[in-house]
Amino acid sequence: MKLELYKRDTCPYCQRVMAVIDQLGSPVEMHDIERNPADLERLISVGGKRQVPCLFIDGQPLYESADIIRWLQANQDL
């Protein structure tokens, strides 16, 4: 399963998600939309909006930090 987090380092909701990722030791590829314009373009083209955090789960976007955290906790053994 491929997990990719689209984020901004200054976003408090992104910080919450990243803290859970660190706590669980989840293998998540990070994409900073402020540092890499290609990441921002992919987020918008695939996800349809600029909202972060966005966790792509095998290419499918999941928004809202609380939803992402719940998903990570429920699927930590994957």
Chimera marker file (.cmm) of the C-alpha trace (Angstrom):
<marker_set name="trace">
<marker id="1" x="0.000" y="0.000" z="0.000" r="1" g="1" b="0" radius="0.5"/>
<marker id="2" x="1.400" y="3.381" z="-0.990" r="1" g="1" b="0" radius="0.5"/>
<marker id="3" x="0.800" y="6.290" z="1.400" r="1" g="1" b="0" radius="0.5"/>
<marker id="4" x="1.639" y="9.875" z="0.450" r="1" g="1" b="0" radius="0.5"/>
<marker id="5" x="0.960" y="12.914" z="2.621" r="1" g="1" b="0" radius="0.5"/>
<marker id="6" x="0.579" y="16.285" z="0.923" r="1" g="1" b="0" radius="0.5"/>
<marker id="7" x="1.274" y="18.978" z="3.485" r="1" g="1" b="0" radius="0.5"/>
<marker id="8" x="2.601" y="22.389" z="4.427" r="1" g="1" b="0" radius="0.5"/>
<marker id="9" x="5.021" y="22.572" z="7.345" r="1" g="1" b="0" radius="0.5"/>
<marker id="10" x="3.269" y="25.670" z="8.733" r="1" g="1" b="0" radius="0.5"/>
<marker id="11" x="-0.191" y="24.035" z="8.778" r="1" g="1" b="0" radius="0.5"/>
<marker id="12" x="-1.258" y="23.042" z="12.332" r="1" g="1" b="0" radius="0.5"/>
<marker id="13" x="-3.529" y="20.287" z="10.985" r="1" g="1" b="0" radius="0.5"/>
<marker id="14" x="-0.614" y="18.869" z="9.010" r="1" g="1" b="0" radius="0.5"/>
<marker id="15" x="1.505" y="18.978" z="12.161" r="1" g="1" b="0" radius="0.5"/>
<marker id="16" x="-1.102" y="16.855" z="13.990" r="1" g="1" b="0" radius="0.5"/>
<marker id="17" x="-1.099" y="14.257" z="11.237" r="1" g="1" b="0" radius="0.5"/>
<marker id="18" x="2.708" y="14.200" z="11.046" r="1" g="1" b="0" radius="0.5"/>
<marker id="19" x="2.924" y="13.683" z="14.819" r="1" g="1" b="0" radius="0.5"/>
<marker id="20" x="0.699" y="10.598" z="14.547" r="1" g="1" b="0" radius="0.5"/>
<marker id="21" x="2.724" y="9.310" z="11.591" r="1" g="1" b="0" radius="0.5"/>
<marker id="22" x="5.896" y="9.678" z="13.686" r="1" g="1" b="0" radius="0.5"/>
<marker id="23" x="4.255" y="8.055" z="16.711" r="1" g="1" b="0" radius="0.5"/>
<marker id="24" x="3.001" y="5.064" z="14.732" r="1" g="1" b="0" radius="0.5"/>
<marker id="25" x="6.103" y="4.785" z="12.568" r="1" g="1" b="0" radius="0.5"/>
<marker id="26" x="3.937" y="4.697" z="9.448" r="1" g="1" b="0" radius="0.5"/>
<marker id="27" x="5.811" y="4.507" z="6.122" r="1" g="1" b="0" radius="0.5"/>
<marker id="28" x="4.440" y="7.662" z="4.503" r="1" g="1" b="0" radius="0.5"/>
<marker id="29" x="6.058" y="9.564" z="1.637" r="1" g="1" b="0" radius="0.5"/>
<marker id="30" x="5.943" y="13.312" z="2.355" r="1" g="1" b="0" radius="0.5"/>
<marker id="31" x="5.169" y="16.003" z="-0.233" r="1" g="1" b="0" radius="0.5"/>
<marker id="32" x="5.477" y="19.662" z="0.760" r="1" g="1" b="0" radius="0.5"/>
<marker id="33" x="3.280" y="21.750" z="-1.548" r="1" g="1" b="0" radius="0.5"/>
<marker id="34" x="5.116" y="24.978" z="-0.638" r="1" g="1" b="0" radius="0.5"/>
<marker id="35" x="8.565" y="23.656" z="-1.500" r="1" g="1" b="0" radius="0.5"/>
<marker id="36" x="7.720" y="21.702" z="-4.626" r="1" g="1" b="0" radius="0.5"/>
<marker id="37" x="5.389" y="23.180" z="-7.261" r="1" g="1" b="0" radius="0.5"/>
<marker id="38" x="5.000" y="19.745" z="-8.892" r="1" g="1" b="0" radius="0.5"/>
<marker id="39" x="3.542" y="18.408" z="-5.627" r="1" g="1" b="0" radius="0.5"/>
<marker id="40" x="1.002" y="21.229" z="-5.540" r="1" g="1" b="0" radius="0.5"/>
<marker id="41" x="0.056" y="20.561" z="-9.168" r="1" g="1" b="0" radius="0.5"/>
<marker id="42" x="-0.453" y="16.840" z="-8.481" r="1" g="1" b="0" radius="0.5"/>
<marker id="43" x="-2.511" y="17.549" z="-5.364" r="1" g="1" b="0" radius="0.5"/>
<marker id="44" x="-4.850" y="19.800" z="-7.334" r="1" g="1" b="0" radius="0.5"/>
<marker id="45" x="-5.023" y="17.625" z="-10.454" r="1" g="1" b="0" radius="0.5"/>
<marker id="46" x="-5.667" y="14.348" z="-8.623" r="1" g="1" b="0" radius="0.5"/>
<marker id="47" x="-7.450" y="15.555" z="-5.498" r="1" g="1" b="0" radius="0.5"/>
<marker id="48" x="-9.323" y="18.409" z="-7.103" r="1" g="1" b="0" radius="0.5"/>
<marker id="49" x="-8.399" y="21.001" z="-4.493" r="1" g="1" b="0" radius="0.5"/>
<marker id="50" x="-5.459" y="22.620" z="-2.713" r="1" g="1" b="0" radius="0.5"/>
<marker id="51" x="-6.499" y="21.511" z="0.794" r="1" g="1" b="0" radius="0.5"/>
<marker id="52" x="-3.903" y="19.997" z="3.104" r="1" g="1" b="0" radius="0.5"/>
<marker id="53" x="-3.353" y="17.709" z="4.807" r="1" g="1" b="0" radius="0.5"/>
<marker id="54" x="-4.276" y="15.179" z="2.185" r="1" g="1" b="0" radius="0.5"/>
<marker id="55" x="-3.283" y="11.544" z="2.483" r="1" g="1" b="0" radius="0.5"/>
<marker id="56" x="-3.213" y="9.652" z="-0.795" r="1" g="1" b="0" radius="0.5"/>
<marker id="57" x="-3.910" y="5.978" z="-0.143" r="1" g="1" b="0" radius="0.5"/>
<marker id="58" x="-2.923" y="4.069" z="-3.261" r="1" g="1" b="0" radius="0.5"/>
<marker id="59" x="-3.691" y="7.232" z="-5.243" r="1" g="1" b="0" radius="0.5"/>
<marker id="60" x="-7.048" y="7.990" z="-3.585" r="1" g="1" b="0" radius="0.5"/>
<marker id="61" x="-7.195" y="11.257" z="-1.591" r="1" g="1" b="0" radius="0.5"/>
<marker id="62" x="-8.374" y="11.448" z="2.016" r="1" g="1" b="0" radius="0.5"/>
<marker id="63" x="-8.838" y="14.918" z="3.505" r="1" g="1" b="0" radius="0.5"/>
<marker id="64" x="-9.416" y="16.276" z="7.024" r="1" g="1" b="0" radius="0.5"/>
<marker id="65" x="-6.788" y="15.682" z="9.678" r="1" g="1" b="0" radius="0.5"/>
<marker id="66" x="-9.168" y="13.843" z="12.035" r="1" g="1" b="0" radius="0.5"/>
<marker id="67" x="-10.194" y="11.430" z="9.253" r="1" g="1" b="0" radius="0.5"/>
<marker id="68" x="-6.563" y="10.858" z="8.265" r="1" g="1" b="0" radius="0.5"/>
<marker id="69" x="-5.551" y="10.202" z="11.877" r="1" g="1" b="0" radius="0.5"/>
<marker id="70" x="-8.444" y="7.755" z="12.363" r="1" g="1" b="0" radius="0.5"/>
<marker id="71" x="-7.473" y="5.929" z="9.172" r="1" g="1" b="0" radius="0.5"/>
<marker id="72" x="-3.800" y="5.739" z="10.169" r="1" g="1" b="0" radius="0.5"/>
<marker id="73" x="-4.655" y="4.400" z="13.627" r="1" g="1" b="0" radius="0.5"/>
<marker id="74" x="-7.102" y="1.827" z="12.251" r="1" g="1" b="0" radius="0.5"/>
<marker id="75" x="-4.645" y="0.668" z="9.589" r="1" g="1" b="0" radius="0.5"/>
<marker id="76" x="-1.340" y="0.868" z="11.438" r="1" g="1" b="0" radius="0.5"/>
<marker id="77" x="-0.593" y="-2.807" z="10.821" r="1" g="1" b="0" radius="0.5"/>
<marker id="78" x="-0.637" y="-2.490" z="7.023" r="1" g="1" b="0" radius="0.5"/>
<link id1="1" id2="2" r="1" g="1" b="0" radius="0.2"/>
<link id1="2" id2="3" r="1" g="1" b="0" radius="0.2"/>
<link id1="3" id2="4" r="1" g="1" b="0" radius="0.2"/>
<link id1="4" id2="5" r="1" g="1" b="0" radius="0.2"/>
<link id1="5" id2="6" r="1" g="1" b="0" radius="0.2"/>
<link id1="6" id2="7" r="1" g="1" b="0" radius="0.2"/>
<link id1="7" id2="8" r="1" g="1" b="0" radius="0.2"/>
<link id1="8" id2="9" r="1" g="1" b="0" radius="0.2"/>
<link id1="9" id2="10" r="1" g="1" b="0" radius="0.2"/>
<link id1="10" id2="11" r="1" g="1" b="0" radius="0.2"/>
<link id1="11" id2="12" r="1" g="1" b="0" radius="0.2"/>
<link id1="12" id2="13" r="1" g="1" b="0" radius="0.2"/>
<link id1="13" id2="14" r="1" g="1" b="0" radius="0.2"/>
<link id1="14" id2="15" r="1" g="1" b="0" radius="0.2"/>
<link id1="15" id2="16" r="1" g="1" b="0" radius="0.2"/>
<link id1="16" id2="17" r="1" g="1" b="0" radius="0.2"/>
<link id1="17" id2="18" r="1" g="1" b="0" radius="0.2"/>
<link id1="18" id2="19" r="1" g="1" b="0" radius="0.2"/>
<link id1="19" id2="20" r="1" g="1" b="0" radius="0.2"/>
<link id1="20" id2="21" r="1" g="1" b="0" radius="0.2"/>
<link id1="21" id2="22" r="1" g="1" b="0" radius="0.2"/>
<link id1="22" id2="23" r="1" g="1" b="0" radius="0.2"/>
<link id1="23" id2="24" r="1" g="1" b="0" radius="0.2"/>
<link id1="24" id2="25" r="1" g="1" b="0" radius="0.2"/>
<link id1="25" id2="26" r="1" g="1" b="0" radius="0.2"/>
<link id1="26" id2="27" r="1" g="1" b="0" radius="0.2"/>
<link id1="27" id2="28" r="1" g="1" b="0" radius="0.2"/>
<link id1="28" id2="29" r="1" g="1" b="0" radius="0.2"/>
<link id1="29" id2="30" r="1" g="1" b="0" radius="0.2"/>
<link id1="30" id2="31" r="1" g="1" b="0" radius="0.2"/>
<link id1="31" id2="32" r="1" g="1" b="0" radius="0.2"/>
<link id1="32" id2="33" r="1" g="1" b="0" radius="0.2"/>
<link id1="33" id2="34" r="1" g="1" b="0" radius="0.2"/>
<link id1="34" id2="35" r="1" g="1" b="0" radius="0.2"/>
<link id1="35" id2="36" r="1" g="1" b="0" radius="0.2"/>
<link id1="36" id2="37" r="1" g="1" b="0" radius="0.2"/>
<link id1="37" id2="38" r="1" g="1" b="0" radius="0.2"/>
<link id1="38" id2="39" r="1" g="1" b="0" radius="0.2"/>
<link id1="39" id2="40" r="1" g="1" b="0" radius="0.2"/>
<link id1="40" id2="41" r="1" g="1" b="0" radius="0.2"/>
<link id1="41" id2="42" r="1" g="1" b="0" radius="0.2"/>
<link id1="42" id2="43" r="1" g="1" b="0" radius="0.2"/>
<link id1="43" id2="44" r="1" g="1" b="0" radius="0.2"/>
<link id1="44" id2="45" r="1" g="1" b="0" radius="0.2"/>
<link id1="45" id2="46" r="1" g="1" b="0" radius="0.2"/>
<link id1="46" id2="47" r="1" g="1" b="0" radius="0.2"/>
<link id1="47" id2="48" r="1" g="1" b="0" radius="0.2"/>
<link id1="48" id2="49" r="1" g="1" b="0" radius="0.2"/>
<link id1="49" id2="50" r="1" g="1" b="0" radius="0.2"/>
<link id1="50" id2="51" r="1" g="1" b="0" radius="0.2"/>
<link id1="51" id2="52" r="1" g="1" b="0" radius="0.2"/>
<link id1="52" id2="53" r="1" g="1" b="0" radius="0.2"/>
<link id1="53" id2="54" r="1" g="1" b="0" radius="0.2"/>
<link id1="54" id2="55" r="1" g="1" b="0" radius="0.2"/>
<link id1="55" id2="56" r="1" g="1" b="0" radius="0.2"/>
<link id1="56" id2="57" r="1" g="1" b="0" radius="0.2"/>
<link id1="57" id2="58" r="1" g="1" b="0" radius="0.2"/>
<link id1="58" id2="59" r="1" g="1" b="0" radius="0.2"/>
<link id1="59" id2="60" r="1" g="1" b="0" radius="0.2"/>
<link id1="60" id2="61" r="1" g="1" b="0" radius="0.2"/>
<link id1="61" id2="62" r="1" g="1" b="0" radius="0.2"/>
<link id1="62" id2="63" r="1" g="1" b="0" radius="0.2"/>
<link id1="63" id2="64" r="1" g="1" b="0" radius="0.2"/>
<link id1="64" id2="65" r="1" g="1" b="0" radius="0.2"/>
<link id1="65" id2="66" r="1" g="1" b="0" radius="0.2"/>
<link id1="66" id2="67" r="1" g="1" b="0" radius="0.2"/>
<link id1="67" id2="68" r="1" g="1" b="0" radius="0.2"/>
<link id1="68" id2="69" r="1" g="1" b="0" radius="0.2"/>
<link id1="69" id2="70" r="1" g="1" b="0" radius="0.2"/>
<link id1="70" id2="71" r="1" g="1" b="0" radius="0.2"/>
<link id1="71" id2="72" r="1" g="1" b="0" radius="0.2"/>
<link id1="72" id2="73" r="1" g="1" b="0" radius="0.2"/>
<link id1="73" id2="74" r="1" g="1" b="0" radius="0.2"/>
<link id1="74" id2="75" r="1" g="1" b="0" radius="0.2"/>
<link id1="75" id2="76" r="1" g="1" b="0" radius="0.2"/>
<link id1="76" id2="77" r="1" g="1" b="0" radius="0.2"/>
<link id1="77" id2="78" r="1" g="1" b="0" radius="0.2"/>
</marker_set>
